[in-house]
Amino acid sequence: MLAMFFWAFVVGGLICVIGQLLFDVVKLTPGHTMSLLVVIGAILDGFGLYEPLMDFAGAGATIPITSFGNSLVHGALQEAEMHGIIGVVTGMFEVTSSGISAAIIFAFIGALLFRAKG
């Protein structure tokens, strides 16, 4: 059990280190960094590498933003097998719709509760 926690910490930490290096060394903006990490997760899932990483690292691989890219591609490929080309579009949003909806709802609540400075 401790090994599972250790590897989740190490893998999640490495993903965060990659993101931080993209900020500090490459000087990417937060939006570019986030997009790049999503694309990396999507590419890893396209090659069938992200699922084994999630099995190995657990929350260390499922919590970071890279898992969003994994979810997009995984849903698209799964639905494409069943419904063809239309499944690519519907599958992407079927798997990720709850996360996207939660982000919109919580952002709206945050905007109502707190006043933006700027």
N, C-alpha and C positions, 0 to 999 in steps of 0.2 A: 504494500500500500504506500509506503514512503517513497518507493522508487517511482510510482505513478505520479505522486506530487512533485518529485524532483524533476522528472522529464517534462511535465507540464510547465513548470517554472522555467526550465532551460529553453524549451522550444518557444514558448510565449515571449520570454525575454529576448531571444535572438530575433524574433520578428520585430519586436519593439526597437532593438538596437539598429536593425536595418532601416527602419523608419526614421530614427533619430539621425543616423548617418546621412540619409537622403536630405534631411533638413540642414544639417550642419556642414557637411562636406560638399555635397552636390549643389546646395543652396536651392532646392526645390521648394515651391510654396506648399502649404498644407494640402491644398486641393490636388496638386500634382502628385504629391507623395501618396495621398490616400488612393487616388486613381491607379497609380502604379502598383500599389500593394494589392488592390482588387484584381488587376490584370494578372499579376503574378499568381495569385490564388486560382484564377480561372485557367491559366496555362497549366499549372500543376494538376488541376483536376482533369483537364483535357488529355493529359498524358497518363492519367490514372495514378498520380503520385500523392494527391492530397488526402484521399481516403485512408491509405496506410499511415500517413502522418497523423491523422486524427485518431486512428486506432492506437498509435504509439504514444502520442502526447496528450490525448484527451482534450481538456479545456485549454491547454496551451496552444492548440491549433484551431479549436472551434470558436474561441472568444475573439481573437484579433480580426481586423478588417479583411484579411486574406480569405477568411472563410465565407465572406459575402460573395466574392468572385467564384469560389468553389460552389456555392449554392446556386448561383446563376447558371453556370455551365452544367452542373449536375442535373438540375431541373430541366434545362433545355434538352439535354441529350436523352434523358429518361422519357420525356414527352414526345420527342422526335421519333423514338422507336415505336411508340404506340400510334401516334397521329400524323406522322410525316412532317412536312415543312411547317405547317401551322402550329405543331406542337413545340417547335423551337421558341416561338414568341410566347405562347401561353405558358409553357413550362417554366420559363424564366421567372415570370411574375407569380405563378402559383406557389412556388416554393418560398419566395422572398417577400410576398405581400404582407405578411404579418409584421416582419421587421420594418419594412418601409412605412406601414401604417402607424406602428408604434412611434417611430421617429417623428413623423408629422404631428401626431397627437401630442407627444411630449414637448416638441418645439413650440407648438401653439400654446400649451399650458404655461411653459416657461416664459413666453412672450407676454402672456397676460399677467403673470405674477411679478415679473421683474422688469424694471425699466432699463432699456439699453442706454449705454453711455456712448457718446460719440458725436 
